[in-house]
Structure formats: C-alpha cells, structure tokens
Amino acid sequence: MNSQEYDVVIIGGGIIGLSTAMQLARRFPQGGKVAVLEKEKELAMHQTGHNSGVIHSGIYYRPGSQKSRFCVGGAQALVQFCEENEIEFEKCGKTIVATDATELERLDTLYQRGVANGVAGLELIGPERLQEIEPHTQGVRALWSPETGIIDYVKVAAAYGSRFQEYGGDIYNEAAVRAIHGFSGAMTVETDRGSLRAKHIINCAGLYADRVAEMMGEATGVRIIPFRGEYYTLRPESQRLVKGLIYPVPDPRFPFLGVHYTRNIHGYVEAGPNAVLAFAREGYRKSNVDLTESLGTFTYPGFWKMTAKHWRTGMAEMHRSYRKQVFVHDLQKLIPEIKETDLAPGGAGVRAQAVAADGALLDDFSILRGQQAIHVLNAPSPGATSSLAIGAHIVDLAVESFALAS
Ligand SMILES: Cc1cc2nc3c(=O)[nH]c(=O)nc-3n(C[C@H](O)[C@H](O)[C@H](O)COP(=O)(O)OP(=O)(O)OC[C@H]3O[C@@H](n4cnc5c(N)ncnc54)[C@H](O)[C@@H]3O)c2cc1C
C-alpha cells in the first residue's frame, strides 16, 4: 500500500463494507480512489460468514424505521443482483407460528407491521394451512411469508468485492487498522501491512465499529456488546421435519427473533440461534475469553443498565445454552416430535449489538456521520438482506458530506 492516497478508505470487508465500496466505485468510475481494508485473510469471515442466510422480507420492523425501509428495498435489490450475477437463492417462504392463544395478539401486530412495511404476499393462516406448508409444525395460527428466501451471504459479499475491483477499487486483506492520525486534510491509516493516506473514512468494522470510531476520537454514545448465537444442525435423517423456515413469535422487547429452524441454501437444516453474552467480540465458542474485551463490556455502565432490565432473559439464555434439553424443549413448541438425538452441534455467529449508555439495545440501524468519516455503528440482522440499500444510503451520505466529485 506504500502510503498511497485514497479519497475514501472503507474499513471492514464484510457485506456492508463491500456493498458500499461497490456502489461508491460505480458512482465514481475513476475507481482506484477507493480502498477496502480487511483484517482477515479473506473477506466476510465474521457476521457475514456466520449468519442464518435468510433473505428477510421486512415483517418485524417498526414502520418508517431504517430497518423496515432498507430490508424491504434491500431484499428486492438483492434478488435482482443475484439474478444478474447468477448467485443461487431460493424463495422457500417462512412461517411465524403462534403456539398458544397468548401469542395471537403479537402475531397480529406482526402481520399489521408487515403490511404497513409493504411486504408482499403476507397471509394469516390457520392450523390446516400451516400443516400443508409445514406438516410437522403445530400452532394455533401462523403468519405465512412466501417472499422470504435463503442465500449464501459469503458468495454475495464476494460478488460485491469482485464488482468493486472491476470498477478499479483496491482490497487489502490482512490489513487490520491499528491507528488513525491527523484529522485535517488526509489522514494516515496505520495497518498491519503498512500505512496509507485517506481523505475520508467509512467505518464498516462490524464487531469493532465502536473501536474504530474511537480511534478517530468520535464520541459515539454506544458500545458494541457481542451476543453469540449458537446453532444445532439437524441430522440428515431428521431434515424431513422442516421444509422451509419456521420461526416463533418473537419477544418484542428484544431485537432477536427467537430460536427457529432454517433450511439453508446448501440443503441442511439449522436450529437456533440463541443469544448469549460472548466474552470476546469474536468469541465463537463458549471457551473463547478475551480479558481486555470482557473488561470493556463489564466497565461500561450501559452494560449494567441493560443487565438490570433484562437479567432474567439473559440467565435463561445462558441456561438454554448449557442445557441441550432446554434448547430442545423450546424447539418442540414448534415441532413437537423433535428429539435431542435429532440435533448435532452446529456453528455459531456473534452479533455486533450496539448498546446505549442508558442500557437500551439499539433497535434500528445506526449510521453516524462525522466530518471526515461515516460510522456504521449498528447493523445487525437484517443487515445482510439490507446490504445494498444500506450501501446506497451510505454512498448518498458520503457524496453529501465528503463533497466527492465524479
Ligand atoms: C447469528 C447471526 C445470524 C444472522 N442472520 C441473518 C440473516 O439470516 N439475514 C440477515 O439479513 N442478516 C442476518 N444477520 C446479520 C448480518 O449477518 C449482519 O447484519 C451483516 O453481516 C453485517 O455486515 P458487516 O459488514 O457490518 O459486518 P461483518 O460481516 O462482521 O464485517 C465487518 C468486517 O470488519 C472487519 N474488521 C473489524 N475490525 C477491523 C479493523 N480494525 N481493521 C480492518 N478490518 C476490520 C472484520 O474482520 C469483518 O470482516 C445475522 C447475524 C448473526 C451474527
């Protein structure tokens, strides 16, 4: 990289950094003026490479929120991108299942939200229709979303990266950003591979987005708290129990969707993810503990305020994480015939969830605009579905704030 100078440096080679890079380089065809810095050997190794692979349709999110707009628009743009770029996806459809009468009101609210958000094809269905769609699932009522799909987001991110390079952009892997200096004129960005100069920075560092913002002296008012989502995989002989995507009615106090079944694009079925506090930002296993990062969590007043509000749910999630039979018990609410022996250990992902100083879990996407930088501080699910819409929004912000000339 040899102190090369770029108009824009994007930190983070996940799906959001790469979508932004591709769209920025397309809008400014001289290319070469934009670089992506990624700390890993390969792109998309963190949230983008450890998710459920669902193309969400936009049901859950408060009408008018960025999540609702970017998810609905982003899903359409994603499908078009995949058709143009021959990336496999499938609209397998999804059911959100009320398993008893206490969930009916919340199911109805979800239906109304989905309709308000413009989600196509939504239908409230009774037990008979549910049995036709998912023969092994039991519920008193369900919300059927035929437009929900499945995809491999690592392939999507790789395609964004390739298009970006075709437009003349540069990608540097194994280039962890360690420090950023000089905040007037071009900044110096120090990485594991040397330094480069950047007139502007777009921070898409996912689990480390707050840290990168701090390197630039930005007071973000949030801290990223890592929540691990653990999965089981259904054994091959049990996969017949799930045809598409089967979700519970979520607890509206949390931004997580509850443990569910997902058939993925590679054909196997996963059950999960739960949401447990991780003791390292990239803590994919229970045994991964990073003392400095844990200290960062435990010395943050917002963490304790969050814990004071939600400790019961947190403890229940921990309990379920350590006791397979509890996990299975929750899964049996949706598919009564599922047994412990149907489930083999699966993978895990870690969500970058921004928590405010008052302990609130940020519900919407959060993209902060500074003078020389834009920081993506909260982009959890449905961030992958929304990646093209989020990228387009960031490019608009960049054009305005950075006064870029095409
Ligand atoms: C368990 C789980 C399930 C999910 N399921 C879905 C789903 O089904 N559908 C959906 O739409 N969304 C889902 N999501 C959300 C989705 O995965 C994220 O919204 C999306 O991947 C965020 O992309 P990103 O680019 O912001 O982050 P990431 O993919 O995490 O990318 C950030 C990148 O920044 C790099 N980086 C960090 N620090 C530095 C540094 N200092 N220098 C250089 N590089 C750095 C990292 O290595 C990483 O590659 C899920 C997430 C999880 C965790």
PDBQT file of the ligand as one rigid body, heavy atoms in Angstrom, charges set to zero:
ROOT
HETATM    1  C1  LIG A 501     -26.027 -15.353  14.247  1.00  0.00    +0.000 C 
HETATM    2  C2  LIG A 501     -26.417 -14.334  13.213  1.00  0.00    +0.000 A 
HETATM    3  C3  LIG A 501     -27.492 -14.586  12.338  1.00  0.00    +0.000 A 
HETATM    4  C4  LIG A 501     -27.869 -13.633  11.404  1.00  0.00    +0.000 A 
HETATM    5  N1  LIG A 501     -28.810 -13.944  10.464  1.00  0.00    +0.000 NA
HETATM    6  C5  LIG A 501     -29.091 -13.057   9.475  1.00  0.00    +0.000 A 
HETATM    7  C6  LIG A 501     -29.978 -13.402   8.416  1.00  0.00    +0.000 A 
HETATM    8  O1  LIG A 501     -30.460 -14.526   8.335  1.00  0.00    +0.000 OA
HETATM    9  N2  LIG A 501     -30.281 -12.459   7.499  1.00  0.00    +0.000 N 
HETATM   10  C7  LIG A 501     -29.748 -11.185   7.546  1.00  0.00    +0.000 A 
HETATM   11  O2  LIG A 501     -30.084 -10.360   6.708  1.00  0.00    +0.000 OA
HETATM   12  N3  LIG A 501     -28.847 -10.854   8.499  1.00  0.00    +0.000 NA
HETATM   13  C8  LIG A 501     -28.503 -11.764   9.441  1.00  0.00    +0.000 A 
HETATM   14  N4  LIG A 501     -27.571 -11.453  10.391  1.00  0.00    +0.000 N 
HETATM   15  C9  LIG A 501     -26.976 -10.109  10.380  1.00  0.00    +0.000 C 
HETATM   16  C10 LIG A 501     -25.902  -9.978   9.311  1.00  0.00    +0.000 C 
HETATM   17  O3  LIG A 501     -25.030 -11.073   9.325  1.00  0.00    +0.000 OA
HETATM   18  C11 LIG A 501     -25.138  -8.661   9.566  1.00  0.00    +0.000 C 
HETATM   19  O4  LIG A 501     -26.083  -7.606   9.583  1.00  0.00    +0.000 OA
HETATM   20  C12 LIG A 501     -24.127  -8.351   8.483  1.00  0.00    +0.000 C 
HETATM   21  O5  LIG A 501     -23.314  -9.456   8.202  1.00  0.00    +0.000 OA
HETATM   22  C13 LIG A 501     -23.260  -7.187   8.949  1.00  0.00    +0.000 C 
HETATM   23  O6  LIG A 501     -22.246  -6.993   8.000  1.00  0.00    +0.000 OA
HETATM   24  P1  LIG A 501     -21.000  -6.082   8.327  1.00  0.00    +0.000 P 
HETATM   25  O7  LIG A 501     -20.243  -5.912   7.073  1.00  0.00    +0.000 OA
HETATM   26  O8  LIG A 501     -21.486  -4.858   9.047  1.00  0.00    +0.000 OA
HETATM   27  O9  LIG A 501     -20.192  -6.877   9.452  1.00  0.00    +0.000 OA
HETATM   28  P2  LIG A 501     -19.134  -8.058   9.336  1.00  0.00    +0.000 P 
HETATM   29  O10 LIG A 501     -19.575  -9.097   8.385  1.00  0.00    +0.000 OA
HETATM   30  O11 LIG A 501     -18.851  -8.501  10.727  1.00  0.00    +0.000 OA
HETATM   31  O12 LIG A 501     -17.866  -7.354   8.715  1.00  0.00    +0.000 OA
HETATM   32  C14 LIG A 501     -17.045  -6.467   9.430  1.00  0.00    +0.000 C 
HETATM   33  C15 LIG A 501     -15.622  -6.688   8.933  1.00  0.00    +0.000 C 
HETATM   34  O13 LIG A 501     -14.759  -5.719   9.513  1.00  0.00    +0.000 OA
HETATM   35  C16 LIG A 501     -13.507  -6.335   9.734  1.00  0.00    +0.000 C 
HETATM   36  N5  LIG A 501     -12.775  -5.539  10.717  1.00  0.00    +0.000 N 
HETATM   37  C17 LIG A 501     -13.095  -5.338  12.022  1.00  0.00    +0.000 A 
HETATM   38  N6  LIG A 501     -12.175  -4.545  12.614  1.00  0.00    +0.000 NA
HETATM   39  C18 LIG A 501     -11.264  -4.225  11.661  1.00  0.00    +0.000 A 
HETATM   40  C19 LIG A 501     -10.075  -3.449  11.678  1.00  0.00    +0.000 A 
HETATM   41  N7  LIG A 501      -9.640  -2.820  12.781  1.00  0.00    +0.000 N 
HETATM   42  N8  LIG A 501      -9.362  -3.342  10.528  1.00  0.00    +0.000 NA
HETATM   43  C20 LIG A 501      -9.793  -3.960   9.387  1.00  0.00    +0.000 A 
HETATM   44  N9  LIG A 501     -10.902  -4.732   9.334  1.00  0.00    +0.000 NA
HETATM   45  C21 LIG A 501     -11.642  -4.854  10.446  1.00  0.00    +0.000 A 
HETATM   46  C22 LIG A 501     -13.884  -7.722  10.226  1.00  0.00    +0.000 C 
HETATM   47  O14 LIG A 501     -12.832  -8.646  10.097  1.00  0.00    +0.000 OA
HETATM   48  C23 LIG A 501     -15.074  -8.049   9.340  1.00  0.00    +0.000 C 
HETATM   49  O15 LIG A 501     -14.721  -8.760   8.179  1.00  0.00    +0.000 OA
HETATM   50  C24 LIG A 501     -27.166 -12.389  11.339  1.00  0.00    +0.000 A 
HETATM   51  C25 LIG A 501     -26.081 -12.153  12.186  1.00  0.00    +0.000 A 
HETATM   52  C26 LIG A 501     -25.682 -13.126  13.091  1.00  0.00    +0.000 A 
HETATM   53  C27 LIG A 501     -24.465 -12.879  13.939  1.00  0.00    +0.000 C 
ENDROOT
TORSDOF 0
